[in-house]
Amino acid sequence: QVQLAESGGGLVQPGGSLRLSCAASGFTFSNYGMSWYRQAPGKERELVAVTSTSGGSTNYADSVKGRFTISRDNAKNTVYLQMNSLKPEDTAVYYCRAARAQYIYWGQGTQVTVSS
């Protein structure tokens, strides 16, 4: 059974940091491109960051470039999102996504709230 389990969300003050994790099971993790998306209240889900199967290639939304870093550990079947210099506008539910051809899997999401 395919599972993507996000963790690490929470409440943080502006300027703070959080590290999200997404543990995968039920599929060959190293064969899938991994990405993080987020969805704020009343807004569409948007791509935040994506990494290739090896982790050697990454891309970011302009709004998070220089502040967020996506990485993966294929030995641990886990993808991470290090978020620094957080802003109130980063508040959203963050989802991890696995994709390979027509196969796409989503996690349940983890809430990140940036507020003083």
Contacts in CASP RR format, 6 or more apart in sequence:
PFRMAT RR
TARGET T0000
AUTHOR 0000-0000-0000
METHOD contacts of the structure
MODEL  1
QVQLAESGGGLVQPGGSLRLSCAASGFTFSNYGMSWYRQAPGKERELVAV
TSTSGGSTNYADSVKGRFTISRDNAKNTVYLQMNSLKPEDTAVYYCRAAR
AQYIYWGQGTQVTVSS
1 25 0 8 1.000
1 26 0 8 1.000
2 25 0 8 1.000
2 26 0 8 1.000
2 27 0 8 1.000
2 98 0 8 1.000
2 105 0 8 1.000
3 23 0 8 1.000
3 24 0 8 1.000
3 25 0 8 1.000
3 26 0 8 1.000
3 107 0 8 1.000
4 22 0 8 1.000
4 23 0 8 1.000
4 24 0 8 1.000
4 96 0 8 1.000
4 97 0 8 1.000
4 98 0 8 1.000
4 105 0 8 1.000
4 106 0 8 1.000
4 107 0 8 1.000
4 108 0 8 1.000
5 22 0 8 1.000
5 23 0 8 1.000
5 24 0 8 1.000
5 107 0 8 1.000
5 108 0 8 1.000
6 20 0 8 1.000
6 21 0 8 1.000
6 22 0 8 1.000
6 94 0 8 1.000
6 95 0 8 1.000
6 96 0 8 1.000
6 107 0 8 1.000
6 108 0 8 1.000
6 109 0 8 1.000
6 110 0 8 1.000
7 20 0 8 1.000
7 21 0 8 1.000
7 22 0 8 1.000
7 23 0 8 1.000
7 110 0 8 1.000
8 18 0 8 1.000
8 19 0 8 1.000
8 20 0 8 1.000
8 21 0 8 1.000
8 110 0 8 1.000
9 18 0 8 1.000
9 20 0 8 1.000
9 94 0 8 1.000
9 110 0 8 1.000
9 111 0 8 1.000
9 112 0 8 1.000
10 18 0 8 1.000
10 110 0 8 1.000
10 111 0 8 1.000
10 112 0 8 1.000
10 113 0 8 1.000
11 113 0 8 1.000
11 115 0 8 1.000
12 18 0 8 1.000
12 86 0 8 1.000
12 112 0 8 1.000
12 113 0 8 1.000
12 114 0 8 1.000
13 114 0 8 1.000
13 115 0 8 1.000
13 116 0 8 1.000
14 86 0 8 1.000
14 87 0 8 1.000
14 88 0 8 1.000
14 114 0 8 1.000
14 115 0 8 1.000
14 116 0 8 1.000
15 84 0 8 1.000
15 85 0 8 1.000
15 86 0 8 1.000
15 87 0 8 1.000
15 114 0 8 1.000
16 84 0 8 1.000
16 85 0 8 1.000
16 86 0 8 1.000
16 114 0 8 1.000
17 82 0 8 1.000
17 83 0 8 1.000
17 84 0 8 1.000
17 85 0 8 1.000
17 86 0 8 1.000
18 83 0 8 1.000
18 86 0 8 1.000
18 112 0 8 1.000
19 80 0 8 1.000
19 81 0 8 1.000
19 82 0 8 1.000
19 83 0 8 1.000
20 36 0 8 1.000
20 80 0 8 1.000
20 81 0 8 1.000
20 83 0 8 1.000
20 94 0 8 1.000
20 96 0 8 1.000
20 110 0 8 1.000
20 112 0 8 1.000
21 78 0 8 1.000
21 79 0 8 1.000
21 80 0 8 1.000
22 34 0 8 1.000
22 36 0 8 1.000
22 78 0 8 1.000
22 79 0 8 1.000
22 80 0 8 1.000
22 81 0 8 1.000
22 96 0 8 1.000
22 107 0 8 1.000
23 76 0 8 1.000
23 77 0 8 1.000
23 78 0 8 1.000
24 32 0 8 1.000
24 34 0 8 1.000
24 77 0 8 1.000
24 78 0 8 1.000
24 79 0 8 1.000
24 96 0 8 1.000
24 98 0 8 1.000
25 77 0 8 1.000
27 98 0 8 1.000
27 103 0 8 1.000
27 105 0 8 1.000
29 74 0 8 1.000
29 77 0 8 1.000
29 98 0 8 1.000
30 53 0 8 1.000
30 54 0 8 1.000
30 74 0 8 1.000
31 53 0 8 1.000
31 100 0 8 1.000
32 53 0 8 1.000
32 98 0 8 1.000
32 99 0 8 1.000
32 100 0 8 1.000
32 103 0 8 1.000
32 105 0 8 1.000
33 50 0 8 1.000
33 51 0 8 1.000
33 52 0 8 1.000
33 53 0 8 1.000
33 98 0 8 1.000
33 99 0 8 1.000
33 100 0 8 1.000
34 50 0 8 1.000
34 51 0 8 1.000
34 70 0 8 1.000
34 72 0 8 1.000
34 79 0 8 1.000
34 96 0 8 1.000
34 97 0 8 1.000
34 98 0 8 1.000
34 99 0 8 1.000
35 47 0 8 1.000
35 48 0 8 1.000
35 49 0 8 1.000
35 50 0 8 1.000
35 51 0 8 1.000
35 70 0 8 1.000
35 96 0 8 1.000
35 97 0 8 1.000
35 99 0 8 1.000
36 47 0 8 1.000
36 48 0 8 1.000
36 49 0 8 1.000
36 50 0 8 1.000
36 70 0 8 1.000
36 79 0 8 1.000
36 81 0 8 1.000
36 94 0 8 1.000
36 95 0 8 1.000
36 96 0 8 1.000
36 97 0 8 1.000
37 45 0 8 1.000
37 46 0 8 1.000
37 47 0 8 1.000
37 48 0 8 1.000
37 94 0 8 1.000
37 95 0 8 1.000
37 96 0 8 1.000
37 97 0 8 1.000
38 45 0 8 1.000
38 46 0 8 1.000
38 48 0 8 1.000
38 90 0 8 1.000
38 92 0 8 1.000
38 93 0 8 1.000
38 94 0 8 1.000
38 95 0 8 1.000
38 112 0 8 1.000
39 45 0 8 1.000
39 46 0 8 1.000
39 92 0 8 1.000
39 93 0 8 1.000
39 95 0 8 1.000
40 89 0 8 1.000
40 91 0 8 1.000
40 92 0 8 1.000
40 93 0 8 1.000
43 92 0 8 1.000
45 95 0 8 1.000
46 61 0 8 1.000
47 61 0 8 1.000
48 60 0 8 1.000
48 61 0 8 1.000
48 64 0 8 1.000
48 68 0 8 1.000
48 70 0 8 1.000
48 81 0 8 1.000
48 94 0 8 1.000
49 58 0 8 1.000
49 59 0 8 1.000
49 60 0 8 1.000
49 61 0 8 1.000
49 64 0 8 1.000
49 68 0 8 1.000
49 69 0 8 1.000
49 70 0 8 1.000
49 81 0 8 1.000
50 58 0 8 1.000
50 59 0 8 1.000
50 70 0 8 1.000
51 57 0 8 1.000
51 58 0 8 1.000
51 70 0 8 1.000
51 71 0 8 1.000
51 72 0 8 1.000
51 79 0 8 1.000
52 58 0 8 1.000
54 74 0 8 1.000
55 71 0 8 1.000
55 72 0 8 1.000
58 69 0 8 1.000
58 70 0 8 1.000
60 66 0 8 1.000
60 68 0 8 1.000
60 70 0 8 1.000
63 89 0 8 1.000
64 83 0 8 1.000
64 90 0 8 1.000
67 83 0 8 1.000
67 84 0 8 1.000
67 85 0 8 1.000
67 86 0 8 1.000
68 81 0 8 1.000
68 82 0 8 1.000
68 83 0 8 1.000
68 84 0 8 1.000
69 81 0 8 1.000
69 82 0 8 1.000
69 84 0 8 1.000
70 79 0 8 1.000
70 80 0 8 1.000
70 81 0 8 1.000
70 82 0 8 1.000
71 79 0 8 1.000
71 80 0 8 1.000
71 82 0 8 1.000
72 78 0 8 1.000
72 79 0 8 1.000
72 80 0 8 1.000
73 79 0 8 1.000
73 80 0 8 1.000
79 96 0 8 1.000
81 94 0 8 1.000
83 90 0 8 1.000
83 112 0 8 1.000
86 112 0 8 1.000
86 114 0 8 1.000
87 114 0 8 1.000
88 114 0 8 1.000
88 115 0 8 1.000
89 114 0 8 1.000
90 112 0 8 1.000
90 114 0 8 1.000
91 112 0 8 1.000
91 113 0 8 1.000
91 114 0 8 1.000
91 115 0 8 1.000
92 111 0 8 1.000
92 112 0 8 1.000
93 109 0 8 1.000
93 110 0 8 1.000
93 111 0 8 1.000
93 112 0 8 1.000
94 109 0 8 1.000
94 110 0 8 1.000
94 111 0 8 1.000
94 112 0 8 1.000
95 106 0 8 1.000
95 107 0 8 1.000
95 108 0 8 1.000
95 109 0 8 1.000
96 106 0 8 1.000
96 107 0 8 1.000
96 109 0 8 1.000
97 104 0 8 1.000
97 105 0 8 1.000
97 106 0 8 1.000
97 107 0 8 1.000
98 104 0 8 1.000
98 105 0 8 1.000
99 105 0 8 1.000
END
